[in-house]
């Protein structure tokens, strides 16, 4: 799913892609949003850090419990007070909490 299509998701305020190191590669901002490219750059780095932590936790959980199925991670959401980010692969969409369906958004990012 390209960034323009991601902006069609309910509640989308911004869509972005980033490198494995967290460098912002491309972005689209909804007109009138307070988000900036600088905020998205920080968010992209945060996404890489969160992915690393979640992978560490999943690996540890599997090792300690003997249960499988926690890896590989397919995506995640970080929920904020007014807006959240939904991430899959190296792409994310910032969404208004009041307008988003998190499961549908993650599914849309994963299927495209």
N, CA, C and O of each residue as an XYZ file, in Angstrom:
448
protein
N       0.863     -1.172      0.000
C       0.000      0.000      0.000
C       0.907      1.233      0.000
O       1.770      1.381      0.866
N       0.702      2.104     -0.972
C       1.535      3.299     -1.030
C       1.027      4.356     -0.040
O      -0.068      4.233      0.509
N       1.821      5.369      0.171
C       1.496      6.381      1.174
C       0.186      7.101      0.876
O      -0.571      7.405      1.798
N      -0.090      7.376     -0.382
C      -1.341      8.059     -0.731
C      -2.549      7.197     -0.376
O      -3.554      7.710      0.115
N      -2.456      5.903     -0.619
C      -3.552      4.988     -0.256
C      -3.686      4.890      1.264
O      -4.796      4.778      1.784
N      -2.566      4.932      1.969
C      -2.608      4.898      3.430
C      -3.371      6.104      3.984
O      -4.013      6.013      5.030
N      -3.298      7.216      3.284
C      -4.002      8.422      3.725
C      -5.511      8.287      3.570
O      -6.263      9.082      4.133
N      -5.964      7.285      2.812
C      -7.400      7.029      2.678
C      -7.967      6.221      3.848
O      -9.184      6.078      3.967
N      -7.101      5.699      4.703
C      -7.572      4.934      5.863
C      -8.286      5.870      6.836
O      -7.870      7.018      6.994
N      -9.355      5.403      7.494
C     -10.101      6.259      8.420
C      -9.207      6.855      9.514
O      -8.462      6.142     10.187
N      -9.301      8.159      9.669
C      -8.562      8.855     10.712
C      -7.136      9.219     10.368
O      -6.444      9.813     11.195
N      -6.664      8.879      9.154
C      -5.261      9.110      8.799
C      -4.915     10.595      8.797
O      -5.582     11.409      8.159
N      -3.858     10.920      9.527
C      -3.334     12.285      9.577
C      -2.001     12.385      8.840
O      -1.638     13.445      8.330
N      -1.279     11.269      8.791
C       0.015     11.226      8.115
C       0.351      9.784      7.794
O      -0.076      8.863      8.490
N       1.114      9.600      6.743
C       1.633      8.290      6.382
C       3.117      8.471      6.103
O       3.540      9.507      5.590
N       3.905      7.454      6.445
C       5.346      7.604      6.273
C       6.008      6.249      6.076
O       5.463      5.209      6.446
N       7.193      6.286      5.486
C       8.023      5.093      5.364
C       9.411      5.459      5.873
O       9.818      6.621      5.859
N      10.126      4.428      6.324
C      11.425      4.677      6.931
C      12.365      3.504      6.696
O      11.941      2.391      6.384
N      13.655      3.785      6.853
C      14.683      2.767      6.661
C      14.772      1.874      7.897
O      14.153      2.155      8.923
N      15.542      0.803      7.787
C      15.743     -0.098      8.918
C      16.424      0.611     10.094
O      16.335      0.146     11.230
N      17.092      1.714      9.832
C      17.734      2.489     10.894
C      16.819      3.572     11.452
O      17.167      4.236     12.428
N      15.652      3.753     10.841
C      14.699      4.740     11.328
C      14.735      6.068     10.604
O      14.058      7.013     11.011
N      15.510      6.158      9.543
C      15.547      7.401      8.775
C      14.269      7.539      7.966
O      13.866      6.608      7.268
N      13.636      8.688      8.056
C      12.413      8.963      7.309
C      12.732      8.987      5.818
O      13.583      9.760      5.377
N      12.055      8.146      5.041
C      12.312      8.072      3.599
C      11.297      8.873      2.794
O      11.649      9.530      1.814
N      10.039      8.814      3.210
C       8.979      9.520      2.486
C       7.831      9.750      3.457
O       7.686      9.032      4.447
N       7.025     10.750      3.165
C       5.878     11.015      4.028
C       4.817     11.821      3.289
O       5.097     12.492      2.296
N       3.600     11.738      3.797
C       2.470     12.544      3.336
C       1.777     13.051      4.598
O       1.514     12.283      5.523
N       1.489     14.336      4.626
C       0.797     14.948      5.762
C      -0.562     15.470      5.326
O      -0.688     16.086      4.268
N      -1.574     15.221      6.142
C      -2.896     15.771      5.876
C      -2.836     17.276      6.085
O      -2.272     17.746      7.073
N      -3.411     18.029      5.167
C      -3.442     19.480      5.298
C      -4.129     19.864      6.604
O      -5.188     19.335      6.942
N      -3.516     20.782      7.326
C      -4.086     21.262      8.574
C      -3.606     20.521      9.811
O      -3.918     20.931     10.929
N      -2.852     19.436      9.639
C      -2.349     18.708     10.804
C      -1.196     19.468     11.451
O      -0.491     20.231     10.791
N      -1.019     19.253     12.735
C       0.106     19.849     13.452
C       1.375     19.015     13.313
O       2.449     19.444     13.735
N       1.259     17.833     12.725
C       2.430     16.986     12.538
C       3.372     17.616     11.517
O       2.935     18.305     10.595
N       4.659     17.375     11.693
C       5.688     17.914     10.804
C       6.611     16.787     10.361
O       6.597     15.711     10.959
N       7.407     17.013      9.330
C       8.396     16.004      8.940
C       9.357     15.670     10.090
O       9.792     14.526     10.220
N       9.683     16.655     10.914
C      10.580     16.417     12.048
C       9.937     15.455     13.059
O      10.607     14.574     13.596
N       8.643     15.632     13.308
C       7.933     14.736     14.220
C       7.906     13.330     13.630
O       8.118     12.354     14.350
N       7.651     13.218     12.342
C       7.613     11.899     11.702
C       8.986     11.237     11.723
O       9.078     10.017     11.858
N      10.050     12.021     11.592
C      11.401     11.470     11.667
C      11.653     10.877     13.056
O      12.191      9.776     13.173
N      11.270     11.597     14.093
C      11.413     11.077     15.458
C      10.536      9.840     15.651
O      10.952      8.864     16.275
N       9.339      9.892     15.116
C       8.421      8.766     15.220
C       8.981      7.541     14.501
O       8.854      6.423     15.001
N       9.592      7.733     13.347
C      10.189      6.616     12.607
C      11.289      5.952     13.434
O      11.370      4.725     13.493
N      12.132      6.758     14.069
C      13.174      6.196     14.927
C      12.559      5.462     16.120
O      13.054      4.413     16.531
N      11.498      6.009     16.662
C      10.792      5.360     17.767
C      10.200      4.028     17.325
O      10.204      3.066     18.093
N       9.695      3.962     16.106
C       9.123      2.717     15.581
C      10.189      1.622     15.502
O       9.924      0.473     15.855
N      11.387      1.973     15.042
C      12.469      0.992     14.961
C      12.829      0.508     16.365
O      13.036     -0.687     16.574
N      12.904      1.425     17.321
C      13.228      1.055     18.700
C      12.135      0.153     19.288
O      12.440     -0.854     19.927
N      10.873      0.509     19.074
C       9.775     -0.301     19.591
C       9.751     -1.685     18.959
O       9.466     -2.672     19.637
N      10.046     -1.765     17.678
C      10.101     -3.057     16.995
C      11.194     -3.931     17.605
O      10.993     -5.127     17.817
N      12.344     -3.335     17.885
C      13.446     -4.086     18.481
C      13.071     -4.594     19.874
O      13.348     -5.745     20.212
N      12.451     -3.752     20.668
C      12.050     -4.153     22.020
C      10.983     -5.247     21.962
O      11.055     -6.231     22.699
N      10.002     -5.073     21.093
C       8.942     -6.082     20.969
C       9.513     -7.423     20.497
O       9.072     -8.479     20.952
N      10.481     -7.384     19.595
C      11.114     -8.625     19.127
C      11.883     -9.294     20.260
O      11.844    -10.516     20.400
N      12.573     -8.509     21.061
C      13.287     -9.038     22.215
C      12.318     -9.704     23.183
O      12.581    -10.802     23.674
N      11.207     -9.045     23.455
C      10.214     -9.601     24.371
C       9.596    -10.884     23.814
O       9.407    -11.855     24.547
N       9.287    -10.886     22.532
C       8.698    -12.082     21.912
C       9.686    -13.251     21.965
O       9.303    -14.375     22.290
N      10.915    -12.993     21.657
C      11.942    -14.044     21.698
C      12.110    -14.582     23.114
O      12.198    -15.792     23.322
N      12.153    -13.681     24.075
C      12.294    -14.089     25.469
C      11.100    -14.888     25.957
O      11.251    -15.890     26.656
N       9.908    -14.434     25.582
C       8.697    -15.142     26.000
C       8.689    -16.555     25.446
O       8.355    -17.499     26.161
N       9.054    -16.712     24.176
C       9.098    -18.052     23.583
C      10.142    -18.929     24.278
O       9.910    -20.114     24.516
N      11.290    -18.336     24.598
C      12.358    -19.114     25.231
C      11.991    -19.531     26.648
O      12.276    -20.658     27.053
N      11.369    -18.648     27.396
C      11.043    -18.928     28.789
C       9.850    -19.866     28.921
O       9.842    -20.740     29.787
N       8.850    -19.694     28.075
C       7.612    -20.475     28.226
C       7.570    -21.725     27.367
O       6.804    -22.648     27.645
N       8.390    -21.762     26.324
C       8.326    -22.870     25.395
C       7.172    -22.759     24.416
O       6.992    -23.635     23.571
N       6.394    -21.701     24.517
C       5.288    -21.461     23.595
C       5.814    -20.744     22.362
O       6.718    -19.914     22.458
N       5.258    -21.059     21.224
C       5.658    -20.405     19.991
C       4.571    -19.497     19.464
O       3.505    -19.362     20.066
N       4.845    -18.887     18.355
C       3.839    -18.081     17.680
C       3.925    -16.593     17.923
O       3.123    -15.828     17.386
N       4.888    -16.169     18.726
C       5.016    -14.734     19.000
C       5.896    -14.032     17.965
O       5.902    -12.805     17.864
N       6.632    -14.832     17.204
C       7.510    -14.278     16.186
C       7.145    -14.875     14.838
O       6.604    -15.980     14.816
N       7.393    -14.245     13.758
C       7.880    -12.871     13.665
C       6.751    -11.877     13.927
O       5.579    -12.170     13.688
N       7.117    -10.727     14.409
C       6.130     -9.679     14.632
C       5.613     -9.192     13.285
O       6.384     -9.014     12.342
N       4.327     -8.983     13.204
C       3.708     -8.551     11.954
C       3.454     -7.052     11.906
O       3.304     -6.486     10.824
N       3.404     -6.416     13.043
C       3.128     -4.990     13.124
C       2.734     -4.654     14.545
O       2.629     -5.540     15.394
N       2.518     -3.394     14.802
C       2.132     -2.975     16.139
C       1.490     -1.599     16.084
O       1.558     -0.894     15.077
N       0.866     -1.241     17.195
C       0.289      0.096     17.369
C       0.836      0.684     18.651
O       1.049     -0.027     19.634
N       1.057      1.973     18.635
C       1.394      2.719     19.844
C       0.283      3.746     19.999
O       0.106      4.622     19.153
N      -0.460      3.624     21.091
C      -1.646      4.445     21.298
C      -1.300      5.638     22.178
O      -0.769      5.487     23.279
N      -1.612      6.826     21.670
C      -1.404      8.057     22.415
C      -2.731      8.613     22.900
O      -3.769      7.962     22.780
N      -2.692      9.810     23.442
C      -3.894     10.425     23.996
C      -4.883     10.848     22.919
O      -6.079     10.582     23.044
N      -4.404     11.501     21.864
C      -5.290     11.973     20.802
C      -5.062     11.264     19.485
O      -5.990     11.097     18.694
N      -3.826     10.846     19.247
C      -3.521     10.122     18.025
C      -2.588      8.966     18.332
O      -1.934      8.923     19.374
N      -2.546      8.037     17.401
C      -1.744      6.833     17.554
C      -1.037      6.540     16.243
O      -1.325      7.158     15.217
N      -0.116      5.600     16.286
C       0.556      5.168     15.067
C       0.351      3.660     14.921
O       0.461      2.906     15.888
N       0.055      3.248     13.704
C      -0.076      1.830     13.363
C       1.037      1.534     12.356
O       1.188      2.236     11.356
N       1.814      0.483     12.636
C       3.012      0.206     11.853
C       3.007     -1.237     11.360
O       2.625     -2.154     12.087
N       3.433     -1.421     10.127
C       3.673     -2.745      9.572
C       4.826     -2.619      8.587
O       4.827     -1.743      7.722
N       5.800     -3.498      8.727
C       6.985     -3.369      7.887
C       7.679     -2.061      8.238
O       7.814     -1.715      9.411
N       8.102     -1.363      7.248
C       8.753     -0.066      7.474
C       7.837      1.080      7.038
O       8.281      2.080      6.473
N       6.548      0.899      7.321
C       5.565      1.928      6.994
C       4.666      2.152      8.196
O       4.377      1.228      8.956
N       4.231      3.388      8.356
C       3.327      3.682      9.448
C       2.302      4.712      9.031
O       2.500      5.470      8.082
N       1.201      4.721      9.762
C       0.161      5.717      9.540
C      -0.221      6.278     10.913
O      -0.466      5.532     11.860
N      -0.263      7.598     10.994
C      -0.698      8.281     12.212
C      -2.189      8.526     12.067
O      -2.646      9.077     11.066
N      -2.943      8.110     13.079
C      -4.398      8.160     13.004
C      -4.986      8.845     14.233
O      -4.435      8.775     15.331
N      -6.125      9.513     14.015
C      -6.874     10.092     15.135
C      -7.559      8.954     15.880
O      -8.219      8.116     15.266
N      -7.407      8.923     17.178
C      -7.985      7.835     17.975
C      -9.497      7.733     17.818
O     -10.052      6.634     17.790
N     -10.145      8.854     17.720
C     -11.613      8.817     17.671
C     -12.158      8.256     16.362
O     -13.337      7.912     16.279
N     -11.312      8.161     15.342
C     -11.771      7.731     14.019
C     -11.213      6.388     13.552
O     -11.606      5.897     12.494
N     -10.315      5.793     14.311
C      -9.575      4.636     13.807
C     -10.180      3.309     14.258
O     -10.741      3.196     15.349
N     -10.052      2.321     13.396
C     -10.269      0.919     13.737
C      -8.877      0.290     13.631
O      -8.391      0.034     12.529
N      -8.247      0.044     14.762
C      -6.852     -0.400     14.780
C      -6.646     -1.705     14.027
O      -5.707     -1.822     13.240
N      -7.499     -2.673     14.253
C      -7.356     -3.973     13.586
C      -7.498     -3.832     12.074
O      -6.715     -4.414     11.322
N      -8.477     -3.072     11.627
C      -8.679     -2.881     10.186
C      -7.503     -2.134      9.569
O      -7.081     -2.440      8.454
N      -6.980     -1.160     10.295
C      -5.843     -0.383      9.777
C      -4.618     -1.269      9.650
O      -3.942     -1.241      8.622
N      -4.319     -2.055     10.678
C      -3.176     -2.954     10.611
C      -3.358     -3.977      9.497
O      -2.418     -4.270      8.758
N      -4.539     -4.507      9.379
C      -4.822     -5.476      8.322
C      -4.623     -4.863      6.937
O      -4.067     -5.504      6.044
N      -5.074     -3.630      6.761
C      -4.900     -2.949      5.468
C      -3.438     -2.739      5.150
O      -3.028     -2.895      4.000
N      -2.637     -2.386      6.152
C      -1.215     -2.190      5.927
C      -0.521     -3.507      5.573
O       0.418     -3.520      4.777
N      -0.973     -4.593      6.153
C      -0.331     -5.895      5.933
C      -0.727     -6.547      4.625
O       0.050     -7.324      4.071
N      -1.911     -6.254      4.115
C      -2.380     -6.943      2.913
C      -1.962     -6.253      1.633
O      -2.046     -6.840      0.554
N      -1.523     -5.047      1.733
C      -1.203     -4.302      0.509
C       0.264     -4.373      0.169
O       0.694     -3.799     -0.831
